[in-house]
């Protein structure tokens, strides 16, 4: 019986740039959290975000002072950004989503 392949996590260009700029210890934690999203796209330490007119479910995962902002569609996560909170206030969330939907 063929095994069911798990959804792959994708990173947007913005998220790749964010990941490269992280300090090494934080980068390792973020990579481990992203790997976990492949098997559990809605972990307990994530929260659904309110987005107007979103075709995908927007979520954020809390990781200490860092937030992984991502979309879920058909159980496949798409990482939009990795930001430090505070000061990050999700003001650019809709533009991040529009940028990914148009690409």
Beta strands, then each sheet from edge to edge (+ up, - down):
strand 1: 10-11
strand 2: 46-48
strand 3: 57-63
strand 4: 66-73
strand 5: 76-84
sheet 1: 1+ 5+ 4- 3+ 2-
end
